[in-house]
Amino acid sequence: MTRNDVGIWVVVGALAGGWPLAGLAQDARPQALAKPSLSVVVVTPQMGNMPQKITANGNLAAWQEAIVGAEANGLKITEVRVNVGDRVQRGDVLAVLQADTLRAEFAQAEAALAEATASSQEAKAQAERARSLQQQGFISSAQLSQALSAEAASVARMQSARAMVQLQGVRLSQTQVLAPDAGVISARQATVGSVVGAGVELFRLIRQGRIEWRAEVTAAEIGRIQVGAPVHIKAASGQALQGKVRMIAPSVDAQTRNALVYVDLPAQTGSARAGMYAQGEIVLGQNQALTVPQTAVVVRDGFSYVYTVGADQKVSQLKVQIGRQSADRVEVMGGLKADARVVASGGAFLNHGDTVRVVEAASATQPASQ
């Protein structure tokens, strides 16, 4: 028997005796199907309108702030009727100044007017008599001229006295410091007993209680903003406000290269106050964009990814560029095809190449089969 014949008999014997042939059995064993790691719902990216916005920061400020001071000079404050935060109407009395001296001067001016009026009436009567006598030839033309001159002078003195009464009346009215417009008192320097001079600031008034948001935007963004554009603002106090662009500054700051955008806010601003810091978004319009649910986007290592499901039920990790967000949708600016099958949620539990089981949206609420 040759060596080859012995080898053949050994193989035949091994098969008859049931000896395991490891290599042969492993090659013949059928490949087991990969078990799905997660049940997922897939969605298709959608085209929809997305708002175009500019995000900006800025401060809340008074729309217009009026400085209220005393017009009379050297008078003492006897009463202050308002405090910081009070709302006033146009013409309301804010403070009262001492008026004793001015009342006496006003009475004196009235007396002088009465005297001048009596003198004017007497001079007028004398002029009438002089005209009658001159017509009868009892007095000369020179005497008539003197009577008429005395009448004119008395009329002038009466008008001067009347003007003095009006002046003293104005000075007397200035002992009451009035609100020039409706609004809110934002500052007060007036104290009872202090002597004030003309023009000294006593109060500050936010006219009509209106405040505005002064947003800082870059020079490149100015041309995209239109007057009347809606604005969504969130103040540091947490108050959400809706405004409208009133004006864009005609110049750019030479140091920061930013420009101010003035945004009108409603009269009732809740907890928002002038001087607060606020963030906001200026809405420029809308355009078409490719969007996916926000839950479909997974952020890893500072990059955004989505997972797509292929025909073999395996997922692929795609790096995408994310843009604007609106409600529960996010814009995909690149890296994703419009007909891709995207995993709607749960991407954080997947890895590239995992096998998944696609289920309907109603079944997705059931526990996932691990």
C-alpha positions as CSV (number, residue, x, y, z in Angstrom):
1,M,0.0,0.0,0.0
2,T,1.4,3.3,-1.0
3,R,1.6,6.5,1.1
4,N,-1.3,8.1,-0.8
5,D,-3.5,5.1,-0.2
6,V,-2.9,5.3,3.5
7,G,-3.9,9.0,3.5
8,I,-7.1,8.2,1.7
9,W,-8.0,5.5,4.2
10,V,-7.3,7.9,7.1
11,V,-9.7,10.5,5.7
12,V,-12.3,7.9,5.0
13,G,-12.0,6.5,8.5
14,A,-12.2,9.9,10.1
15,L,-15.4,10.6,8.3
16,A,-16.9,7.2,9.2
17,G,-15.9,7.6,12.8
18,G,-17.4,11.1,13.0
19,W,-14.1,12.9,13.6
20,P,-14.7,16.7,13.4
21,L,-12.9,18.5,10.7
22,A,-12.8,22.1,12.1
23,G,-11.9,23.9,8.9
24,L,-14.4,22.0,6.8
25,A,-17.2,22.5,9.3
26,Q,-16.5,26.3,9.7
27,D,-16.6,26.8,5.9
28,A,-19.8,24.9,5.5
29,R,-21.6,26.6,8.5
30,P,-24.3,29.1,7.2
31,Q,-23.7,32.7,8.1
32,A,-26.1,33.9,10.9
33,L,-28.1,37.0,10.1
34,A,-27.1,40.2,12.0
35,K,-29.6,41.1,14.7
36,P,-31.1,44.6,14.5
37,S,-29.7,46.9,17.2
38,L,-32.6,49.3,17.3
39,S,-36.1,49.9,15.9
40,V,-36.2,53.3,14.2
41,V,-38.6,55.6,12.3
42,V,-37.3,57.0,9.1
43,V,-38.3,60.3,7.5
44,T,-37.5,62.1,4.2
45,P,-36.1,65.6,4.2
46,Q,-38.7,68.2,3.4
47,M,-38.6,71.5,1.5
48,G,-40.3,74.3,3.4
49,N,-40.2,78.0,4.1
50,M,-37.6,79.0,6.7
51,P,-37.4,82.6,8.1
52,Q,-34.2,84.6,7.4
53,K,-33.0,86.2,10.6
54,I,-30.2,88.4,11.9
55,T,-29.3,87.8,15.5
56,A,-28.1,90.9,17.4
57,N,-27.4,92.3,20.9
58,G,-28.1,95.7,22.3
59,N,-29.6,97.7,25.2
60,L,-33.1,98.8,26.0
61,A,-33.3,102.6,26.2
62,A,-35.9,105.3,26.6
63,W,-37.5,106.3,23.3
64,Q,-37.2,110.0,24.4
65,E,-36.3,111.3,27.8
66,A,-37.5,114.8,28.8
67,I,-35.6,116.8,31.4
68,V,-38.0,118.8,33.5
69,G,-36.6,121.9,35.4
70,A,-37.7,125.0,37.1
71,E,-38.3,128.2,35.0
72,A,-38.4,130.6,38.0
73,N,-35.1,131.5,39.6
74,G,-34.2,131.5,43.3
75,L,-37.5,130.0,44.7
76,K,-37.7,127.3,47.3
77,I,-39.5,124.0,46.7
78,T,-42.4,123.6,49.1
79,E,-44.0,120.4,47.8
80,V,-43.0,117.4,45.6
81,R,-45.9,115.4,44.3
82,V,-44.3,112.6,42.3
83,N,-41.6,110.0,42.7
84,V,-39.6,107.7,40.5
85,G,-41.8,105.2,38.7
86,D,-45.0,107.3,38.8
87,R,-47.0,107.7,35.7
88,V,-48.1,111.2,34.9
89,Q,-50.2,112.9,32.3
90,R,-49.4,116.1,30.3
91,G,-50.0,119.1,32.6
92,D,-49.8,117.3,35.9
93,V,-48.2,119.2,38.8
94,L,-44.9,117.6,39.7
95,A,-43.6,120.1,42.2
96,V,-44.7,123.4,43.8
97,L,-42.4,126.4,44.5
98,Q,-42.8,129.1,47.0
99,A,-45.0,131.8,45.5
100,D,-45.6,134.5,48.3
101,T,-43.3,137.1,46.7
102,L,-44.6,136.5,43.2
103,R,-48.2,136.9,44.4
104,A,-47.4,140.2,46.0
105,E,-45.7,141.4,42.8
106,F,-48.7,140.3,40.8
107,A,-51.0,142.3,43.1
108,Q,-48.7,145.3,42.7
109,A,-48.8,145.0,38.9
110,E,-52.6,144.8,39.0
111,A,-52.8,148.0,41.0
112,A,-50.5,149.8,38.6
113,L,-52.7,148.6,35.8
114,A,-55.8,150.0,37.5
115,E,-54.0,153.4,38.0
116,A,-52.8,153.5,34.4
117,T,-56.3,152.7,33.2
118,A,-57.8,155.5,35.2
119,S,-55.2,158.0,34.0
120,S,-55.9,156.8,30.4
121,Q,-59.6,157.4,30.8
122,E,-59.0,160.9,32.2
123,A,-56.6,161.7,29.4
124,K,-59.1,160.5,26.8
125,A,-61.8,162.7,28.3
126,Q,-59.5,165.7,28.3
127,A,-58.7,165.1,24.6
128,E,-62.4,165.0,23.7
129,R,-63.0,168.3,25.4
130,A,-60.0,169.8,23.7
131,R,-61.3,168.7,20.3
132,S,-64.7,170.4,21.1
133,L,-63.1,173.6,22.3
134,Q,-60.8,173.8,19.3
135,Q,-63.7,173.5,17.0
136,Q,-65.4,176.4,18.8
137,G,-62.2,178.4,18.6
138,F,-61.5,178.7,22.4
139,I,-58.1,176.9,22.3
140,S,-55.3,176.9,19.9
141,S,-54.1,174.0,17.8
142,A,-51.0,173.7,20.0
143,Q,-53.1,173.1,23.1
144,L,-55.2,170.5,21.2
145,S,-52.0,168.7,20.2
146,Q,-50.8,168.6,23.8
147,A,-54.1,167.0,24.9
148,L,-53.9,164.4,22.2
149,S,-50.3,163.6,23.1
150,A,-51.2,163.2,26.8
151,E,-54.0,160.8,25.7
152,A,-51.6,158.7,23.7
153,A,-49.1,158.5,26.5
154,S,-51.7,157.4,29.0
155,V,-52.8,154.6,26.6
156,A,-49.1,153.5,26.3
157,R,-48.7,153.5,30.1
158,M,-51.9,151.4,30.4
159,Q,-50.6,148.9,27.9
160,S,-47.3,148.6,29.7
161,A,-49.1,148.0,33.0
162,R,-51.2,145.3,31.4
163,A,-48.1,143.6,30.0
164,M,-46.5,143.7,33.5
165,V,-49.6,142.0,34.9
166,Q,-49.3,139.3,32.3
167,L,-45.6,138.9,33.1
168,Q,-46.2,138.6,36.8
169,G,-49.0,136.1,36.0
170,V,-46.5,133.9,34.0
171,R,-44.0,134.1,36.8
172,L,-46.6,133.1,39.3
173,S,-47.7,130.1,37.1
174,Q,-44.0,129.0,37.0
175,T,-44.2,128.2,40.7
176,Q,-45.9,125.0,39.6
177,V,-43.6,122.6,37.7
178,L,-45.7,120.8,35.2
179,A,-45.2,117.6,33.2
180,P,-44.5,118.5,29.5
181,D,-45.9,115.1,28.3
182,A,-47.4,111.9,29.5
183,G,-44.9,109.3,30.6
184,V,-43.1,107.7,33.5
185,I,-40.8,109.6,36.0
186,S,-37.4,108.0,35.6
187,A,-35.3,110.2,37.9
188,R,-35.9,112.8,40.6
189,Q,-33.6,115.4,42.1
190,A,-36.2,117.7,43.6
191,T,-36.3,117.9,47.4
192,V,-38.5,119.9,49.7
193,G,-36.8,123.0,51.0
194,S,-34.1,123.3,48.4
195,V,-33.8,126.6,46.5
196,V,-33.5,126.0,42.7
197,G,-32.3,128.1,39.9
198,A,-33.8,128.5,36.5
199,G,-33.1,125.5,34.2
200,V,-31.9,123.2,37.0
201,E,-33.0,119.6,36.4
202,L,-35.6,118.4,38.9
203,F,-37.1,115.4,37.1
204,R,-36.5,113.1,34.1
205,L,-39.5,111.8,32.2
206,I,-39.7,108.9,29.8
207,R,-42.1,110.3,27.2
208,Q,-45.2,108.3,26.8
209,G,-43.5,105.5,28.8
210,R,-42.0,104.1,25.5
211,I,-38.7,102.3,25.4
212,E,-36.8,101.0,22.4
213,W,-34.2,98.4,21.6
214,R,-31.0,99.7,20.1
215,A,-29.5,96.7,18.4
216,E,-25.9,96.6,17.2
217,V,-25.4,95.0,13.8
218,T,-22.4,94.8,11.5
219,A,-21.8,96.9,8.5
220,A,-22.4,94.0,6.2
221,E,-25.9,93.4,7.6
222,I,-27.2,96.9,7.3
223,G,-28.2,96.6,3.7
224,R,-30.4,93.5,4.5
225,I,-32.5,95.2,7.1
226,Q,-35.7,97.1,6.1
227,V,-37.6,99.6,8.1
228,G,-40.8,98.0,9.5
229,A,-39.2,94.5,9.8
230,P,-40.6,92.5,12.7
231,V,-38.2,91.8,15.6
232,H,-38.3,89.2,18.4
233,I,-36.6,90.3,21.6
234,K,-35.8,88.7,24.9
235,A,-34.7,91.0,27.7
236,A,-32.3,90.1,30.5
237,S,-35.3,89.8,32.8
238,G,-36.8,87.0,30.6
239,Q,-39.5,89.2,29.2
240,A,-40.3,88.3,25.5
241,L,-41.2,91.3,23.4
242,Q,-42.3,91.9,19.8
243,G,-41.1,95.0,18.1
244,K,-40.6,96.7,14.7
245,V,-37.7,98.4,13.1
246,R,-38.2,102.2,13.3
247,M,-35.0,103.5,12.0
248,I,-31.5,102.5,10.9
249,A,-28.6,104.7,12.0
250,P,-27.2,106.8,9.1
251,S,-23.6,106.2,10.2
252,V,-21.4,103.4,11.5
253,D,-19.3,103.6,14.7
254,A,-15.7,104.2,13.7
255,Q,-14.4,102.1,16.6
256,T,-16.6,99.0,16.5
257,R,-17.7,99.2,12.9
258,N,-21.2,98.5,14.0
259,A,-24.4,100.4,13.4
260,L,-27.4,100.9,15.6
261,V,-30.9,99.7,14.6
262,Y,-33.7,101.4,16.5
263,V,-36.6,99.0,17.3
264,D,-39.9,100.3,18.6
265,L,-41.5,98.3,21.5
266,P,-45.0,98.3,22.8
267,A,-45.9,100.7,25.6
268,Q,-46.5,97.8,28.1
269,T,-43.1,96.0,28.4
270,G,-43.7,94.0,31.6
271,S,-40.5,93.5,33.5
272,A,-38.3,95.0,30.8
273,R,-36.7,98.3,31.8
274,A,-34.6,100.9,30.1
275,G,-30.9,100.1,30.5
276,M,-31.4,96.4,30.4
277,Y,-29.3,94.2,28.0
278,A,-31.4,92.3,25.5
279,Q,-30.9,89.8,22.6
280,G,-33.1,89.6,19.6
281,E,-33.7,88.4,16.1
282,I,-34.5,90.7,13.2
283,V,-36.7,88.9,10.6
284,L,-35.7,89.6,7.1
285,G,-38.1,87.3,5.2
286,Q,-38.5,83.6,4.2
287,N,-37.1,81.3,1.6
288,Q,-37.1,77.6,0.7
289,A,-34.8,75.3,2.6
290,L,-34.2,71.5,3.0
291,T,-35.2,70.6,6.6
292,V,-35.2,67.6,8.9
293,P,-36.5,67.2,12.5
294,Q,-34.2,68.5,15.1
295,T,-34.2,65.1,16.8
296,A,-32.6,63.6,13.7
297,V,-29.4,65.7,14.1
298,V,-26.7,64.2,16.4
299,V,-23.8,66.4,17.5
300,R,-20.5,64.6,18.1
301,D,-17.1,66.2,18.6
302,G,-18.4,69.6,17.6
303,F,-19.8,68.3,14.2
304,S,-23.4,67.6,13.2
305,Y,-24.4,64.2,11.8
306,V,-27.5,62.4,10.6
307,Y,-28.0,58.7,10.1
308,T,-29.6,57.3,6.9
309,V,-30.9,53.8,6.3
310,G,-30.0,51.9,3.2
311,A,-31.8,49.1,1.4
312,D,-29.9,46.6,3.4
313,Q,-31.3,48.1,6.7
314,K,-27.8,49.3,7.7
315,V,-27.3,52.9,8.8
316,S,-24.7,55.3,7.4
317,Q,-23.4,58.3,9.4
318,L,-23.4,61.5,7.3
319,K,-21.7,64.7,8.3
320,V,-24.0,67.6,7.5
321,Q,-23.9,71.4,7.7
322,I,-26.7,72.9,9.8
323,G,-28.3,76.2,9.3
324,R,-31.4,78.0,10.6
325,Q,-33.9,76.5,13.1
326,S,-37.6,77.0,13.2
327,A,-40.0,75.3,15.6
328,D,-39.0,71.6,15.5
329,R,-37.2,71.7,12.1
330,V,-33.6,72.5,11.3
331,E,-32.1,73.5,7.9
332,V,-29.6,71.2,6.3
333,M,-27.3,73.3,4.1
334,G,-25.2,70.5,2.7
335,G,-24.2,66.8,3.0
336,L,-27.7,65.3,2.6
337,K,-29.7,64.3,-0.5
338,A,-33.4,65.2,-0.7
339,D,-34.5,61.5,-1.2
340,A,-32.5,60.1,1.7
341,R,-34.1,58.0,4.4
342,V,-33.1,59.7,7.6
343,V,-33.5,58.2,11.1
344,A,-36.0,60.5,12.9
345,S,-34.7,60.0,16.4
346,G,-32.4,57.9,18.5
347,G,-29.3,58.5,16.4
348,A,-27.2,59.0,19.5
349,F,-27.5,55.2,20.1
350,L,-26.3,54.2,16.6
351,N,-23.0,53.8,15.0
352,H,-22.0,53.6,11.4
353,G,-22.9,50.2,9.9
354,D,-25.4,49.2,12.5
355,T,-28.4,47.1,11.4
356,V,-31.8,48.5,12.3
357,R,-35.4,47.6,12.0
358,V,-37.6,50.2,10.3
359,V,-41.1,50.6,11.9
360,E,-44.0,52.8,11.4
361,A,-44.4,56.0,13.5
362,A,-47.2,54.5,15.6
363,S,-45.0,51.5,16.5
364,A,-42.1,53.7,17.5
365,T,-43.7,54.5,20.8
366,Q,-43.4,50.8,21.8
367,P,-40.1,49.7,23.6
368,A,-37.4,49.1,21.1
369,S,-36.2,45.5,20.6
370,Q,-32.6,45.3,21.7
